[in-house]
Structures are given as structure tokens and as C-alpha cells.
Amino acid sequence: MLNTRRLKEEMDRSNLNQTQLADKIGVTIVSMSRYVNGGRTPRAVILHKMALALGVTPEYLLGQDDPDHPDISFAKVRISIREAGYRWSVTQIRELINLLITALLERR
């Protein structure tokens, strides 16, 4: 079942209201209202579009908390960057990029 609290939080973080998110994912405003209020659970394809539009994973919107799951970890990092990234200095951004490159090279 969709975690409506998380959905609302992500909509706030993304500065999207119900109408805007409905337009982005191609559903009616009535359907979006039902998703947000918990009256209806979106089909998998709609859930995926919703997660993509909000920059999280479908699992995150479903309320799953598996900190070791790579998709959940990625979603949490993405949320943190979105929330605080605008305050970072150029040096901090370069450090992040270098960490990401290092992590990618270590995976090989």
C-alpha cells in the first residue's frame, strides 16, 4: 500500500501540488487526490512514474525501509542532495563528484 505520508513529503520537497504531479504522470486530478488521501493504490506503472517524477524509488513510496537495498539508499542520498545541495560550495560539489568517481572505479 502507498505510504501517503511519504508521498506528501516528496511532493512538498519537489514543490509539486496534486494537479502538477497528476499532469506529470498522466493521471486525472481525481485519481491523484485518491492516491494522496489513501483512498486508492496506484497500479505499478503509475507508481513507477510517480516515483520517477519525485526522484525516489517506488519501494520508498510504498514505505519499505531496507537501508541495505541499493535503490533505497540511492533514494535517500538523492533526497539529501536535493534538500541541502543548493547550500554547498563549489569545493563540496567537487568532493562529491570525486567520491562518486572513486566509488564507480572501485566497483570494477
N, CA, C and O atoms as a MOPAC input file, in Angstrom:
PM7 MOZYME 1SCF
protein

 N      0.83800 1    -1.18300 1     0.00000 1
 C      0.00000 1     0.00000 1     0.00000 1
 C      0.88400 1     1.24800 1     0.00000 1
 O      1.94000 1     1.26400 1     0.63200 1
 N      0.46200 1     2.26100 1    -0.68900 1
 C      1.19000 1     3.51700 1    -0.80400 1
 C      1.29300 1     4.20900 1     0.55100 1
 O      0.30700 1     4.31800 1     1.28000 1
 N      2.48900 1     4.67200 1     0.87700 1
 C      2.70200 1     5.42800 1     2.11100 1
 C      2.37900 1     6.89500 1     1.79900 1
 O      3.20100 1     7.61500 1     1.23200 1
 N      1.19300 1     7.31800 1     2.17000 1
 C      0.73200 1     8.66200 1     1.79800 1
 C      1.54800 1     9.75700 1     2.47100 1
 O      1.70100 1    10.84400 1     1.91200 1
 N      2.07100 1     9.48700 1     3.65800 1
 C      2.90900 1    10.48500 1     4.33600 1
 C      4.15900 1    10.77000 1     3.50500 1
 O      4.53400 1    11.92400 1     3.29400 1
 N      4.79800 1     9.68900 1     3.03600 1
 C      5.98900 1     9.86800 1     2.20800 1
 C      5.65100 1    10.55700 1     0.88400 1
 O      6.39500 1    11.41600 1     0.41200 1
 N      4.52500 1    10.16900 1     0.29800 1
 C      4.10800 1    10.80400 1    -0.95000 1
 C      3.95000 1    12.30300 1    -0.75700 1
 O      4.44700 1    13.08400 1    -1.56900 1
 N      3.27100 1    12.71400 1     0.29600 1
 C      3.05600 1    14.14200 1     0.56900 1
 C      4.37300 1    14.85800 1     0.84500 1
 O      4.58200 1    15.97800 1     0.37900 1
 N      5.26700 1    14.21200 1     1.60600 1
 C      6.57400 1    14.81400 1     1.88700 1
 C      7.36800 1    15.03600 1     0.60600 1
 O      7.97400 1    16.09000 1     0.41800 1
 N      7.36000 1    14.03800 1    -0.27100 1
 C      8.10800 1    14.15800 1    -1.52100 1
 C      7.48700 1    15.19600 1    -2.44900 1
 O      8.20000 1    15.89200 1    -3.17200 1
 N      6.18000 1    15.30000 1    -2.43100 1
 C      5.52900 1    16.34700 1    -3.22600 1
 C      5.93800 1    17.72100 1    -2.70500 1
 O      6.20700 1    18.62700 1    -3.49300 1
 N      5.98800 1    17.88200 1    -1.38300 1
 C      6.43200 1    19.15000 1    -0.79600 1
 C      7.87600 1    19.44700 1    -1.16200 1
 O      8.20700 1    20.56500 1    -1.55700 1
 N      8.73700 1    18.44100 1    -1.03100 1
 C     10.16100 1    18.63300 1    -1.35400 1
 C     10.35700 1    18.99800 1    -2.81800 1
 O     11.26300 1    19.75700 1    -3.16200 1
 N      9.51500 1    18.46000 1    -3.66300 1
 C      9.63300 1    18.71900 1    -5.10800 1
 C      8.84600 1    19.95200 1    -5.54700 1
 O      8.83700 1    20.31300 1    -6.72300 1
 N      8.18600 1    20.58800 1    -4.58300 1
 C      7.36200 1    21.76300 1    -4.88600 1
 C      6.30200 1    21.45700 1    -5.94000 1
 O      6.08000 1    22.23800 1    -6.86500 1
 N      5.65600 1    20.30900 1    -5.78000 1
 C      4.59100 1    19.91300 1    -6.69400 1
 C      3.28800 1    19.76100 1    -5.92500 1
 O      3.25200 1    19.13800 1    -4.86300 1
 N      2.22700 1    20.33000 1    -6.46400 1
 C      0.91300 1    20.08100 1    -5.86500 1
 C      0.28400 1    18.89000 1    -6.59100 1
 O      0.86500 1    18.34600 1    -7.53000 1
 N     -0.89700 1    18.50000 1    -6.14900 1
 C     -1.54600 1    17.32700 1    -6.73100 1
 C     -1.79500 1    17.47900 1    -8.22600 1
 O     -1.59800 1    16.53600 1    -8.99300 1
 N     -2.22100 1    18.65100 1    -8.63200 1
 C     -2.51500 1    18.88400 1   -10.04400 1
 C     -1.24900 1    18.76600 1   -10.88900 1
 O     -1.26600 1    18.15000 1   -11.95500 1
 N     -0.15700 1    19.35500 1   -10.41700 1
 C      1.10400 1    19.30700 1   -11.16600 1
 C      1.63100 1    17.88500 1   -11.28400 1
 O      2.07700 1    17.46900 1   -12.35400 1
 N      1.58100 1    17.13200 1   -10.17200 1
 C      2.06200 1    15.75200 1   -10.22600 1
 C      1.15800 1    14.91100 1   -11.11800 1
 O      1.64700 1    14.07100 1   -11.87200 1
 N     -0.14000 1    15.12200 1   -11.04300 1
 C     -1.06300 1    14.38900 1   -11.90800 1
 C     -0.73200 1    14.63600 1   -13.38000 1
 O     -0.71700 1    13.70100 1   -14.18000 1
 N     -0.46700 1    15.89600 1   -13.73700 1
 C     -0.10200 1    16.22200 1   -15.11700 1
 C      1.19500 1    15.53200 1   -15.53200 1
 O      1.30400 1    15.02100 1   -16.64700 1
 N      2.18000 1    15.52000 1   -14.62800 1
 C      3.47700 1    14.91200 1   -14.94000 1
 C      3.38100 1    13.41700 1   -15.20600 1
 O      4.09200 1    12.88600 1   -16.05800 1
 N      2.49800 1    12.73700 1   -14.47300 1
 C      2.45400 1    11.28300 1   -14.60500 1
 C      1.27600 1    10.79000 1   -15.44500 1
 O      1.13200 1     9.59000 1   -15.67700 1
 N      0.43500 1    11.72100 1   -15.89700 1
 C     -0.63600 1    11.36000 1   -16.82100 1
 C     -1.84600 1    10.70500 1   -16.18800 1
 O     -2.42400 1     9.77200 1   -16.74700 1
 N     -2.23100 1    11.20200 1   -15.00700 1
 C     -3.46400 1    10.71000 1   -14.37900 1
 C     -4.39600 1    11.89000 1   -14.14000 1
 O     -3.98700 1    13.04800 1   -14.22800 1
 N     -5.63500 1    11.58600 1   -13.84100 1
 C     -6.58500 1    12.66100 1   -13.57200 1
 C     -6.34200 1    13.23100 1   -12.17400 1
 O     -5.72300 1    12.59000 1   -11.32500 1
 N     -6.83300 1    14.42000 1   -11.96000 1
 C     -6.71100 1    15.06300 1   -10.65900 1
 C     -7.48000 1    14.26500 1    -9.60300 1
 O     -7.05300 1    14.17500 1    -8.45200 1
 N     -8.60800 1    13.69000 1   -10.00100 1
 C     -9.40400 1    12.88000 1    -9.07700 1
 C     -8.59900 1    11.65300 1    -8.63100 1
 O     -8.57600 1    11.32200 1    -7.44600 1
 N     -7.94400 1    10.98600 1    -9.57500 1
 C     -7.12100 1     9.82600 1    -9.21000 1
 C     -5.99000 1    10.23400 1    -8.28000 1
 O     -5.72000 1     9.56000 1    -7.28700 1
 N     -5.32900 1    11.34300 1    -8.60500 1
 C     -4.21600 1    11.80200 1    -7.77100 1
 C     -4.70600 1    12.10600 1    -6.36200 1
 O     -4.04000 1    11.76300 1    -5.38500 1
 N     -5.84900 1    12.73800 1    -6.25100 1
 C     -6.41000 1    13.04200 1    -4.93900 1
 C     -6.65400 1    11.75700 1    -4.14800 1
 O     -6.39900 1    11.71300 1    -2.94500 1
 N     -7.13200 1    10.73900 1    -4.79900 1
 C     -7.38100 1     9.45000 1    -4.13400 1
 C     -6.07100 1     8.80000 1    -3.68700 1
 O     -6.01200 1     8.20000 1    -2.61400 1
 N     -5.01400 1     8.91600 1    -4.51000 1
 C     -3.71700 1     8.37200 1    -4.11800 1
 C     -3.19500 1     9.09700 1    -2.87500 1
 O     -2.75700 1     8.46700 1    -1.91200 1
 N     -3.25000 1    10.42600 1    -2.91400 1
 C     -2.71700 1    11.24500 1    -1.81700 1
 C     -3.49100 1    11.02300 1    -0.52800 1
 O     -2.90500 1    11.03400 1     0.55400 1
 N     -4.77900 1    10.82500 1    -0.62800 1
 C     -5.61800 1    10.64400 1     0.56100 1
 C     -5.72500 1     9.18900 1     1.01500 1
 O     -6.37200 1     8.90200 1     2.02200 1
 N     -5.09300 1     8.26500 1     0.27800 1
 C     -5.09300 1     6.86400 1     0.66900 1
 C     -6.33500 1     6.09100 1     0.27600 1
 O     -6.52500 1     4.95700 1     0.71600 1
 N     -7.17500 1     6.68300 1    -0.54100 1
 C     -8.39000 1     6.00700 1    -0.96400 1
 C     -8.17500 1     5.03000 1    -2.10000 1
 O     -9.05200 1     4.22300 1    -2.41000 1
 N     -7.00700 1     5.10100 1    -2.72100 1
 C     -6.73100 1     4.25000 1    -3.87000 1
 C     -5.22400 1     4.01000 1    -3.95000 1
 O     -4.43000 1     4.90500 1    -3.66000 1
 N     -4.84000 1     2.80800 1    -4.34100 1
 C     -3.43300 1     2.47800 1    -4.52600 1
 C     -3.13400 1     2.48200 1    -6.01600 1
 O     -3.85000 1     1.85000 1    -6.79100 1
 N     -2.07600 1     3.19200 1    -6.43100 1
 C     -1.76800 1     3.24900 1    -7.87100 1
 C     -1.27100 1     1.90200 1    -8.39500 1
 O     -0.63600 1     1.13100 1    -7.67700 1
 N     -1.57700 1     1.64300 1    -9.66100 1
 C     -1.02200 1     0.47400 1   -10.33900 1
 C      0.49100 1     0.63900 1   -10.42200 1
 O      1.00800 1     1.74300 1   -10.25200 1
 N      1.18900 1    -0.43900 1   -10.68000 1
 C      2.65800 1    -0.43700 1   -10.69400 1
 C      3.22700 1     0.59900 1   -11.65900 1
 O      4.18200 1     1.29700 1   -11.32000 1
 N      2.65500 1     0.70500 1   -12.84800 1
 C      3.18800 1     1.64400 1   -13.83700 1
 C      3.01900 1     3.09400 1   -13.36100 1
 O      3.89900 1     3.92500 1   -13.58700 1
 N      1.91200 1     3.39400 1   -12.71500 1
 C      1.67300 1     4.74100 1   -12.19600 1
 C      2.59100 1     5.01000 1   -11.01100 1
 O      3.13700 1     6.10600 1   -10.88500 1
 N      2.76500 1     4.01800 1   -10.14300 1
 C      3.66900 1     4.15900 1    -9.00500 1
 C      5.08300 1     4.45400 1    -9.47800 1
 O      5.77100 1     5.30200 1    -8.91000 1
 N      5.51300 1     3.75400 1   -10.51900 1
 C      6.85300 1     3.97500 1   -11.07700 1
 C      6.98600 1     5.39900 1   -11.62400 1
 O      7.99000 1     6.06500 1   -11.37100 1
 N      5.99900 1     5.86300 1   -12.35800 1
 C      6.02800 1     7.22700 1   -12.89900 1
 C      6.03300 1     8.25600 1   -11.77000 1
 O      6.72700 1     9.27000 1   -11.84900 1
 N      5.26200 1     7.99000 1   -10.73000 1
 C      5.18500 1     8.87800 1    -9.58000 1
 C      6.55500 1     8.97600 1    -8.89500 1
 O      7.02900 1    10.06900 1    -8.58500 1
 N      7.17400 1     7.82800 1    -8.66800 1
 C      8.48700 1     7.79700 1    -8.02400 1
 C      9.52300 1     8.52200 1    -8.87200 1
 O     10.33700 1     9.28400 1    -8.35000 1
 N      9.49200 1     8.28700 1   -10.16200 1
 C     10.43600 1     8.94000 1   -11.07500 1
 C     10.26200 1    10.44900 1   -11.04200 1
 O     11.24800 1    11.18400 1   -11.00000 1
 N      9.03100 1    10.91700 1   -11.06100 1
 C      8.75600 1    12.35600 1   -11.03400 1
 C      9.21200 1    12.99000 1    -9.72100 1
 O      9.57000 1    14.16700 1    -9.69100 1
 N      9.19900 1    12.21800 1    -8.64300 1
 C      9.56900 1    12.74700 1    -7.32900 1
 C     11.02500 1    12.47500 1    -6.96900 1
 O     11.51200 1    12.95500 1    -5.94600 1
 N     11.71800 1    11.71000 1    -7.80200 1
 C     13.13600 1    11.43900 1    -7.54900 1
 C     13.38300 1    10.43300 1    -6.44400 1
 O     14.39800 1    10.50900 1    -5.75200 1
 N     12.47600 1     9.49700 1    -6.27200 1
 C     12.64700 1     8.43400 1    -5.28300 1
 C     12.34900 1     7.10000 1    -5.95500 1
 O     12.09400 1     7.04800 1    -7.15900 1
 N     12.38200 1     6.03600 1    -5.18600 1
 C     12.05900 1     4.72400 1    -5.74100 1
 C     10.61500 1     4.36200 1    -5.41500 1
 O     10.04300 1     4.88300 1    -4.45800 1
 N     10.02900 1     3.47500 1    -6.20300 1
 C      8.68600 1     3.00500 1    -5.87100 1
 C      8.64500 1     2.36500 1    -4.47900 1
 O      7.67200 1     2.52900 1    -3.74300 1
 N      9.70500 1     1.63600 1    -4.12500 1
 C      9.76600 1     0.99200 1    -2.81500 1
 C      9.69200 1     2.01800 1    -1.68800 1
 O      9.05500 1     1.78400 1    -0.66200 1
 N     10.34200 1     3.14400 1    -1.89100 1
 C     10.32100 1     4.18800 1    -0.87600 1
 C      8.89600 1     4.70600 1    -0.68500 1
 O      8.45700 1     4.92200 1     0.44500 1
 N      8.17400 1     4.90600 1    -1.79100 1
 C      6.79300 1     5.38600 1    -1.69900 1
 C      5.86200 1     4.33400 1    -1.09400 1
 O      4.78900 1     4.66700 1    -0.59000 1
 N      6.26700 1     3.08300 1    -1.14400 1
 C      5.46600 1     2.02500 1    -0.54500 1
 C      5.77000 1     1.85700 1     0.94200 1
 O      5.13800 1     1.04900 1     1.62300 1
 N      6.74000 1     2.62200 1     1.44100 1
 C      7.05900 1     2.58200 1     2.86000 1
 C      8.07400 1     1.54100 1     3.24600 1
 O      8.27700 1     1.27300 1     4.43000 1
 N      8.71200 1     0.95100 1     2.25900 1
 C      9.71800 1    -0.06800 1     2.55800 1
 C     10.99800 1     0.59700 1     3.00900 1
 O     11.48200 1     1.53200 1     2.37200 1
 N     11.54000 1     0.11500 1     4.10100 1
 C     12.77700 1     0.65800 1     4.65000 1
 C     13.81300 1    -0.43400 1     4.77500 1
 O     13.96000 1    -1.04300 1     5.83400 1
 N     14.51700 1    -0.67900 1     3.71900 1
 C     15.62500 1    -1.62400 1     3.74700 1
 C     16.87800 1    -0.80800 1     3.46500 1
 O     17.21500 1    -0.57900 1     2.30300 1
 N     17.58200 1    -0.36000 1     4.52200 1
 C     18.72700 1     0.52800 1     4.32800 1
 C     19.83800 1    -0.09000 1     3.48800 1
 O     20.66600 1     0.63300 1     2.93400 1
 N     19.86900 1    -1.42100 1     3.38400 1
 C     20.90500 1    -2.06300 1     2.57700 1
 C     20.50900 1    -2.21400 1     1.12300 1
 O     21.34200 1    -2.56000 1     0.28500 1
 N     19.24500 1    -1.95800 1     0.81300 1
 C     18.78300 1    -2.06800 1    -0.56800 1
 C     19.35400 1    -0.89500 1    -1.36000 1
 O     19.14400 1     0.25600 1    -0.97700 1
 N     20.07000 1    -1.15600 1    -2.45400 1
 C     20.73100 1    -0.06100 1    -3.18600 1
 C     19.77400 1     1.00300 1    -3.70200 1
 O     20.12900 1     2.18200 1    -3.72800 1
 N     18.57200 1     0.62100 1    -4.11200 1
 C     17.63700 1     1.62600 1    -4.61000 1
 C     17.17100 1     2.55100 1    -3.49700 1
 O     17.02300 1     3.75400 1    -3.71200 1
 N     16.93500 1     1.99500 1    -2.29800 1
 C     16.50200 1     2.80900 1    -1.17200 1
 C     17.63700 1     3.72400 1    -0.73300 1
 O     17.41600 1     4.90200 1    -0.45300 1
 N     18.84800 1     3.18600 1    -0.67300 1
 C     19.99900 1     4.00400 1    -0.29400 1
 C     20.17700 1     5.14900 1    -1.28200 1
 O     20.41500 1     6.28900 1    -0.88300 1
 N     20.06000 1     4.84400 1    -2.57200 1
 C     20.19700 1     5.87400 1    -3.58700 1
 C     19.12300 1     6.94900 1    -3.42500 1
 O     19.41000 1     8.14100 1    -3.53800 1
 N     17.90500 1     6.52900 1    -3.16500 1
 C     16.80900 1     7.48100 1    -2.99000 1
 C     17.07400 1     8.40300 1    -1.81100 1
 O     16.82000 1     9.60400 1    -1.89200 1
 N     17.58100 1     7.85300 1    -0.72100 1
 C     17.86600 1     8.67900 1     0.45000 1
 C     18.97900 1     9.68400 1     0.16800 1
 O     18.90300 1    10.83700 1     0.59200 1
 N     20.01000 1     9.24600 1    -0.54600 1
 C     21.09900 1    10.16400 1    -0.90600 1
 C     20.55900 1    11.25900 1    -1.82200 1
 O     20.88700 1    12.43400 1    -1.65600 1
 N     19.74600 1    10.87400 1    -2.77100 1
 C     19.17200 1    11.84600 1    -3.70400 1
 C     18.32000 1    12.88300 1    -2.97400 1
 O     18.36400 1    14.07000 1    -3.29800 1
 N     17.54900 1    12.43100 1    -1.99200 1
 C     16.74100 1    13.34400 1    -1.19000 1
 C     17.63700 1    14.31500 1    -0.43200 1
 O     17.36500 1    15.51500 1    -0.40400 1
 N     18.69000 1    13.81100 1     0.17500 1
 C     19.61600 1    14.66300 1     0.94100 1
 C     20.26200 1    15.71100 1     0.04400 1
 O     20.37600 1    16.87700 1     0.42100 1
 N     20.67700 1    15.29400 1    -1.12700 1
 C     21.30500 1    16.24300 1    -2.06200 1
 C     20.29800 1    17.30200 1    -2.48500 1
 O     20.62600 1    18.48700 1    -2.54300 1
 N     19.08000 1    16.88100 1    -2.77700 1
 C     18.05600 1    17.82500 1    -3.20700 1
 C     17.74400 1    18.83600 1    -2.10800 1
 O     17.51000 1    20.01100 1    -2.38900 1
 N     17.74000 1    18.37500 1    -0.84700 1
 C     17.39900 1    19.25900 1     0.26200 1
 C     18.51700 1    20.22000 1     0.62500 1
 O     18.25200 1    21.37100 1     0.97400 1
 N     19.76100 1    19.76900 1     0.54800 1
 C     20.86600 1    20.58900 1     1.04600 1
 C     21.84600 1    21.02000 1    -0.03600 1
 O     22.68700 1    21.88600 1     0.20500 1
 N     21.75500 1    20.44200 1    -1.19800 1
 C     22.74700 1    20.69200 1    -2.24600 1
 C     22.89700 1    22.14400 1    -2.66300 1
 O     23.98600 1    22.56900 1    -3.04700 1
 N     21.83600 1    22.89500 1    -2.59400 1
 C     21.90700 1    24.29300 1    -3.02500 1
 C     22.79900 1    25.13000 1    -2.10500 1
 O     23.22600 1    26.22200 1    -2.47800 1
 N     23.07800 1    24.61600 1    -0.90300 1
 C     23.92200 1    25.35300 1     0.04300 1
 C     25.39000 1    24.97200 1    -0.05900 1
 O     26.23500 1    25.56200 1     0.61400 1
 N     25.69200 1    24.00200 1    -0.88600 1
 C     27.06100 1    23.51000 1    -0.96700 1
 C     27.94500 1    24.46800 1    -1.74700 1
 O     27.51200 1    25.13300 1    -2.68800 1
 N     29.19100 1    24.51100 1    -1.32200 1
 C     30.17800 1    25.32400 1    -2.03100 1
 C     30.67000 1    24.53700 1    -3.24500 1
 O     30.40300 1    23.34200 1    -3.37600 1
 N     31.38400 1    25.21800 1    -4.12000 1
 C     31.94900 1    24.55500 1    -5.29500 1
 C     32.91500 1    23.46400 1    -4.85400 1
 O     32.97000 1    22.40100 1    -5.47200 1
 N     33.66400 1    23.71000 1    -3.81200 1
 C     34.60700 1    22.70800 1    -3.29800 1
 C     33.87600 1    21.46200 1    -2.82000 1
 O     34.32000 1    20.34500 1    -3.08700 1
 N     32.75900 1    21.63700 1    -2.11500 1
 C     31.98700 1    20.48800 1    -1.64100 1
 C     31.39600 1    19.70000 1    -2.80500 1
 O     31.34700 1    18.47100 1    -2.75700 1
 N     30.95600 1    20.38200 1    -3.82900 1
 C     30.41100 1    19.70400 1    -5.01100 1
 C     31.50500 1    18.89900 1    -5.70500 1
 O     31.27200 1    17.76900 1    -6.13500 1
 N     32.69500 1    19.48000 1    -5.81200 1
 C     33.82300 1    18.75100 1    -6.41600 1
 C     34.17200 1    17.51100 1    -5.59400 1
 O     34.46800 1    16.45700 1    -6.15700 1
 N     34.14000 1    17.63200 1    -4.27300 1
 C     34.41700 1    16.48200 1    -3.40100 1
 C     33.39700 1    15.37300 1    -3.63700 1
 O     33.75500 1    14.19700 1    -3.69700 1
 N     32.14200 1    15.74300 1    -3.76800 1
 C     31.09700 1    14.75600 1    -4.02200 1
 C     31.34600 1    14.05500 1    -5.35200 1
 O     31.24900 1    12.83100 1    -5.43600 1
 N     31.66200 1    14.81300 1    -6.37400 1
 C     31.93000 1    14.22900 1    -7.69100 1
 C     33.11500 1    13.27600 1    -7.61400 1
 O     33.07000 1    12.18700 1    -8.18600 1
 N     34.17900 1    13.67500 1    -6.91200 1
 C     35.34600 1    12.80600 1    -6.77200 1
 C     35.00900 1    11.52300 1    -6.01900 1
 O     35.50300 1    10.45200 1    -6.37000 1
 N     34.16400 1    11.62100 1    -4.97600 1
 C     33.73300 1    10.43200 1    -4.24900 1
 C     32.93900 1     9.48600 1    -5.14300 1
 O     33.10900 1     8.26900 1    -5.08300 1
 N     32.07500 1    10.05700 1    -5.96700 1
 C     31.27500 1     9.23200 1    -6.87700 1
 C     32.15600 1     8.53200 1    -7.91100 1
 O     31.95600 1     7.35300 1    -8.20500 1
 N     33.11500 1     9.24900 1    -8.45300 1
 C     34.02700 1     8.64700 1    -9.43800 1
 C     34.83100 1     7.52900 1    -8.78400 1
 O     34.99500 1     6.45600 1    -9.36400 1
 N     35.33000 1     7.77800 1    -7.58300 1
 C     36.08100 1     6.75800 1    -6.85200 1
 C     35.23700 1     5.52000 1    -6.60900 1
 O     35.69900 1     4.39700 1    -6.80800 1
 N     33.98200 1     5.72800 1    -6.17200 1
 C     33.08900 1     4.60000 1    -5.91600 1
 C     32.82900 1     3.79700 1    -7.19200 1
 O     32.78100 1     2.56700 1    -7.15700 1
 N     32.66300 1     4.49100 1    -8.30800 1
 C     32.43800 1     3.79100 1    -9.57700 1
 C     33.65600 1     2.98300 1    -9.99000 1
 O     33.52400 1     1.85300 1   -10.45900 1
 N     34.83900 1     3.55600 1    -9.81800 1
 C     36.06600 1     2.85200 1   -10.19400 1
 C     36.30700 1     1.63200 1    -9.31000 1
 O     36.84600 1     0.62300 1    -9.76700 1
 N     35.90600 1     1.72800 1    -8.04500 1
 C     36.09800 1     0.60000 1    -7.12100 1
 C     35.16500 1    -0.54900 1    -7.44300 1
 O     35.44000 1    -1.68700 1    -7.06300 1
 N     34.07500 1    -0.28200 1    -8.12900 1
 C     33.11000 1    -1.33300 1    -8.46900 1
 C     33.61500 1    -2.23200 1    -9.58900 1
 O     33.10500 1    -3.33600 1    -9.77300 1
 N     34.59800 1    -1.77700 1   -10.32700 1
 C     35.09400 1    -2.55000 1   -11.47600 1
 C     35.93300 1    -3.70000 1   -11.05500 1
 O     36.42600 1    -4.44700 1   -11.90000 1

